[in-house]
Structures are given as C-alpha cells and as structure tokens.
Amino acid sequence: MAVGMLAALPAQALRIKELAEIQGVRSNQLTGYGLVVGLDGTGDQTTQMPYTSQSLGSYLQQMGITLPASQASSLQLKNVAAVIVTAQLPAFAQPGQKIDINVASMGNAKSLKGGLLIATPLRGADGEIYAMAQGNMVVAGAGAAAGGSKVQINHLSAGRIPEGAQVERSVPTPLQDGDFITLGLNSSDFQTARRVAEAINNKLGRGLANALDGRTIKVRAPNDPNSRVNFLADLEELPLEASAPAAKVVINSRTGSIVLNQSVTLGPCAIAHGNLSISISTTPSVSQPNPLSQGQTVVTEKSNIQIKQEPGILIQVPPSPQLADVVRALNALGATPQDLLAILQAIKAAGALNAELEVI
C-alpha cells in the first residue's frame, strides 16, 4: 500500500535555477605557490627540497636582505614549508572581497599545523593575479611521534584559511552583453529543455525562449541592467515539473556499490547463479629412514586440492514495473553485491534490464 501511495504522488516540482545555469556566469580557479612559516620543526627538509630554501632566499631579497650564495643554499629551515594555494573566485566577485583558500604541502613537511602563510599571489589561467592570500592555517588534525611510534588524526599536510584571500581584480562576465542570454541545463534532456522553454513563454511572455537542443535554451532578455537582473530573478524562480530521469544503473566495480534510479524496470527472466571455490592446502611431512640405513631425513609436502561448486538454483524473476519491485526481486536472489555486478550485466545482455548500465 505504501508503494502504491508513493506511485500516486505528483512529480516533484523544481525551480529552473536548480536545473539550469546561465552560460558565462561561472567561478574561476586560482592557484599560487607560497611559503608557510612558523612551524614547530615540522617543515620541509631543505636538503631534499632545495626549492624551499631558494624561495625563502628570493623572499628575503625582496625584503632587502641579501644572503651570500653559499649560505642561501645551506639553510636548514625546519619551520618553513613550500605549499600550493588554491581558491575559487566566485562570479561577480569585486576587489576587496574575501574568499576562502586551501593550502597543501608540496614537499615533505610533516605538518602544517600552527603555520602562517605569507603573502601569496593567486593567478588565473591567463597568468594574471586576481587575489592575494595570507593568514593563519586551520588544520583539522593532530599528531605526535616519539621513540619510533607515531599517532596521527586526520591529515596534517593540508589545511584551509577562511577568508584568507582578498580579491584584487574582477573577472568580466557576458551577462549584460547582447539581447539574449543562454541557459544551459545541468544534464542533457530534450523533454526538460522543452519544458523550460514552455514555462518561460507561459509566465514571462510568448516567444521569449527557444530550445536550441537538449541542453541549451536561448532567452530574450531586457537590455537595461536593472531590468535584466529582475527578469533573471523571476526566471530562476519559475516552477517546473521534473520529468522522470533516464533509467540508469551505476556500478562501482572497486567497492561493489550499486545504485538504481526510480526509472529502472525489469522484464521477465530466469537466473541461476552458483559459486565455484577451489581450496588448496599443503601439509609438510617428514620422511625418516630406518636405523643404520645410511639414509637422510627428508621433509616433503603433501598437497590437497578440493573443488566445491554450489548448486545454482534457477530462479524466475517476474516483471518489475517499479523500483521497489526491482529491489525486491534482486534481494530474493540472495547474492552479494559483488555477485550482483555480474548478474546485472548478464540481465542487461539478455535484454531483461530496461536501463543503461554504467560502470565507474
């Protein structure tokens, strides 16, 4: 009865903002190379990581401190670590705004806990500097070592600095360019593209939206910046009846995980699955010669090989029009997740699994 009630429920209503994004309005990846100082003897071993001492020498030179070449190459800096800094520059970010950054060791530093990231420029794909990062590290972990024993909780060679970077340059977006904007669906589906276009035309005006393909919808928008923003705000809040997704079964061959969506159905089929196990055991035995026979004691091995094959019972699987019926039919097989991987592939090959099979 519960399954029947679920089947009678209407399709879930979603907003357009949850199904599509405005093309050109996106975040950008930033990255940089920097130094973390103030570590408690857990930094890079400069004899194995020479770029750490070179980077510190370059930094000191910028500060007006010049070291002889012989001393710069022989620095022992246990409190300094070379790191890679990454960040996401949000769309419409303006100079002066703060963004979070991630910091990860690129050398052999044991821990970054308690470290301070010195000023690090963050560059985009075009090589330009878009933000400057600096601040105290937050590392969610702890560790201790003594006498050859070591205890560690979580990961100590990576951390985060909330609001650790300040935006220095904004990235222009094409939101206000031209008479049209383009919506891109998160997943390609012709039915969803048609429904999005129809919802826009019915609520905001006929002829405003046209579906170009299964992922792209072209929408005419006002030219005035304020009117365009208001138009997009209303557009994103339009409700849309979500169509059923394409039937798909996702199999993770490494972990044995199997995920089915609500559109998966089964046709009638019969399945027989039996396990074959081979067991090999070796028992050492001693061959002792008779007294005064001048023989030698010899150690031999006796191998015992057993082959066991469990009987495969032929199970008839009835047609399963709903996901609950599919789950019930698969559970009736009594197979392990690893066995279900092979069974599902065989059912798909036989044409009884009405779904796309994807192995990740």
N, C-alpha and C positions, 0 to 999 in steps of 0.2 A: 504494500500500500504506500510505503514511503517513497519507493522508486516511482510509482505512478504519480504521486504528488509532485515530485521533482520534475517529471517529464511535462507536467501541466503548467509549470511556471513559465512566464513570458521570458523572452530573450533579454539578457542584461543590457540596460541602456548605458551607453558610454558617451563621453563628450568627444568632440573632434580633436581637442588638444591631447587626448590620450591615445589617439590612433594615428595622428599625423603631426608633422613638424613643418615649419616654414623654411623652405630652402634658402640657404645663405645666412641664417641665424644659427650660429653654432659656436661652440667653445674651441679654443686653440691650445695645443700642448706647448708648454715651455720647458726648457731644460737648461741646466748650467752646471759648472764644475766649481767646487769650493772647498774650503777647509773648515773643519770643526776643531776648536781648541778647547783647552780646559779639561781634558780627560784625565782620569786618575790612573795614569800609567797603562791605559788600555788602548793606546793609539797604534798607528802603523809602525812596523819595524822598518826603519828607513834604509837599513842595509839591503832589504829585499824589495822595498818600494821607493826607489830613488826619486820618483816624481813628487813625492810628498815634500821632501826637503827642497827640491827645486821650486815648487810652488810657494813654499814659505819664504825662500830667498827672494823670489820675484815680488812677493807682497811686501817684505821688509824694504826692498829697494824703492817701491812706490811710496813708502812712508819716509824715505830719506835715509835709510840705514843700509849701508853697503858693506857686505861681508867679503873677505878675500875668497877666491875660488876654492882654495884648499879647505877652508873652514866650512864653506857652504855645502860642500859635498860630503863632509864628515859629521854633519849634525845628527845627533841622536835625539829624536823628538818622540818620546813615548806618549806625550799628551796631545798630539796632533794627528788627525786622520783626514785623508782625502775622501771626498764624498761627491756623489751625483745628486743634484737637486732637481726635482720635477714639480710641475704645477699645472693646473687647468685654468686658463684665462677665460672667464665666462663671457658670453656675448654681451655687448653694450657696456663692458667694464670701462670705467673712466679713470684718468690719472688721479692718484691719491687714494683709491680704494684698496682695501686689504684682501688678500686671498691666502688660502691655506697652502702649505708646501709639504712635500715628502722628501726626506733625506735618507740616503742609503750609502753605506760604506762601499768603496770600490777597491780597497786594499785588504790588508789582513788585520785590521783593528779588531780587538776582542769585544769592545763595547763602545757605544756612543752615548751611554747614559751620563747625564750631567754636562754634556758638551755645549759649546756655544758656536753657532755658525756665524762666521764673519761675512761681511758684505759680499754677496754673490750675484752677478748679473744673470738674469734668465732670458734666454733668447728663443725666438720662434724659428719656424722652418726657413724663413728668409734671412736668418742671421742677425736680425735687428734685436735690440734689447727692449723688452716690453715690461719688465718688472725687476726690482731689486729685492733680494731675500737676505734676511738677517734675523737672528733670535736664538733663544734657548731651546734646546731639544727636549721633546717629550717622548720618552722611550718606555713603552708599557711592558717592562720585564725586569728581571733581577737575576743575578748570578754571582757565584763565589767559587773559588778554586784554592786548594791547599793540599800539599803532600801528594800530588798526583790525582786527587779526587776533584770532581767538578760537578756542580749543581747549577742548572740554568732553567729559568722560567721564561717562556716566550722568546722572542727574537730580539737580540741586543744590538745588532748591526744595522738597524733601520729604525727611523723614528719620524715624527711629524712635528711641525711648528704651526699651530693655529694662528691664522692671520700673520704669517711670518714673512710675507712679501707685499710690497707696495707697487701698485701699477704705475708705470711711468709713461705708457703710451697706449692709446686706444686703437682697436682694430676696426676699420670701417666695414659696415655691413650694407648690402644692397636692399635693405628693407624699404627705403624711400625712393628707389630708382624705378622709373618706368610706370606704366599704367596697370601692370599686373603683378601679382605675387604668385608663387608656386608652392603648393602643398605637396609634401612627399609622405606617403604612407609608410608606417614602420615595417610593414610586410606587404608584399605584392599580392593583391587580390582584386580582380575586376569587379566583383559584386560590391565590395566595400568602397571602391573608388566611385562606382555609380551612386551608391547611397550617400556618400559625402557630397557629391555634386548636386544631387537632388535636394538634400537638406539645406544647402546654401541657397539654392534657387528658390525654394519654397518659403524660406524665412526672411531672406535678405533682399530678394529681388530676382525676377526671372532673367535668365541669360547671363548671370554674373559668373557662373562656374561651368567649366567644361572638363570632363575627364579625358586626359590625353592617352593614358594607358592604364595598366593595372596598379600603378604606384603614384602617378603624377596627376594632380588636379590644378588647372590654371584658373585663377580667380581675378576678376577686375576689381581694383580697389581705388578708393578716393586718392587724389593727388595731394591734398592738404595733409601735412604730417599729423596734426592732431586728429583729423577725421579718419586717417588711415589707422591710427592706433586704436581708436574707438571701434572701428569696423572689425579689426582683428580680434579685439577683446570679445565682441559679440559673436564672432565666427567660432572662436575656440570653445565657447560655452554651449554651442548647439548640440542637443542630444541626438544620438544616433543608435538605432537598433543594431547591435552587433550580430553579424552573421556567424553561423557555425564555422569553425576553422576546418581546414582540410584535414582529413583523417591521417594521423601520423603516429607511429610507434618509434620512440627513441631508445636505443640500446647503447649502454656504456659497456663495452667489452672488457674494460680494465677492472671495473668494480662490480659488474654483474647487475647494475641498476637497469630497470625497465620502466619507462614512463609512457602511458597511453593517454591521449586526449579524448574528449567526450564524443567525437565523431567516429571512433573506431568500432567496426562491427565485424562479426564472424559469420561465415557461411557454414553449412553443414559439412562435417568432415569426420574422419576416424583417425585416431592417433595411437600408436604403440611405441613405447619408449622403455628400453631396458638398459641397465648399466652393466658394463663389462669391466671386471677388475682382474689384474694379474698380480700375484704375490710371489716374490722370490725371497727365500730365506736361506742363509748359509750357516752351517753348523761345523765348527772345527772339530776334528777327531785326531787322536794320536795313535800311530801305528808303532807298537812296541815289539821289537824282535825277541825271540826266545833266548834264554840264557846260553852263553858260550857259542852262539851262532855267528858272532862277529858282525852282526847286522847293526844298522843305525836307526835311531829313533826318528821317525818322520811324522810331521804334522800335515795332515790332509784336510781338505774341506769338502763337506757334503752339502750339495745344493738341492733344495726342494722347491719346485715350481708348481704353483697352483693357479688355475684359471677358473674364475667364477663369473658366470653370466646370469644375472637375474632375469626371470621371465618377463617379457614385455606383454602386458595385458592390453588388448585392443579396446580403446575407449571411444565411444561415439560422442562427438561434440555436437549438440543441437545448434540451430541458427541462433545468433545472439544479436538482436537489433539494438541493444543499449549497452552502454559501458558497464553497468552493474552486471549484466548477463555475461559479458566477456570476462570480467574478473572472476565471476563465479565458475565459469567453465574452465578457466586456466587453473584456478585453485583446486578444482576437482582432480586434476592430473596428479597432484601431489609431487610435482617436480621442483627442484631447487632453482633459484634464479639463473644459475649457470646453465642448467638443462633447458630452461625456458628460452634462452638465447637461441639454441639450436632448434627447438620446437617451433618458435615463431618464424624463423627463417624457412623452415620446411613448410609450414602452413602457408606462408606467403608464396613460396614456389608452387604450391599446389593450387593456388588461386582462391583459397578459402578465407584469407585475411584481407578485408577491404580497407586497406590503409597503406600509406607509404612507410617503408621500413628504412630508418636512418640509424647507422652505426657510427658512434663517435668514439 
